[in-house]
Amino acid sequence: MPHPAARIVVYLLVALAMPGLPVAWTLMLTLLAGIVALPRGARVGRLIWRTRWLFLVLVLGYAYSLPGAPLWPALDAWSPSVEGARHGALQAVRLLALLLWLDALVLRLDAGRLLGGLYALLAPLARVGVPAERVALRLGLTLQAIERMERGRPLLRGLLDETSVPRMPEVIRIERAPARWRDVLIPVGSAVVLLWPWFSA
């Protein structure tokens, strides 16, 4: 299994390259991510459902802001444009791909391995004064608080009930795994594959 830091870097590369990828590449990456997400279909479905309004705003925003031929001529000026709807649908597919890859590469890591990956990425910045361990600790507390909130009562009820304030964990475990050559080759190979369409166009 790749090092957690390598998985995080690959996801960041996907997020950075996605806006410039051709439509065919975008659809291929989305389909591949969907296949990878099948074993966690229910969890991924909840992730997408929570962002449904973002999808809606994204599609409608482009559909009504970009000029072009009306999608429904009978509505005249109230109709979204064909070009806008097409572009909005493409942006929605890109967002879907990012969410699916986020689950496949990052969210499947347990808290200890995820923090270990973040710490490995932040550790070199310690030379310029960035407290890598402190940042990882705060991220760990945030992740555990979010996890407890997801499993607990609704947020509004929790705020009104003083007895529901979650206790902070006493121990945050950071799993620091050794890096191998493949953990360097995987991000480099991913960068070459994802950036190749940018330079070959």
Beta strands, then each sheet from edge to edge (+ up, - down):
end
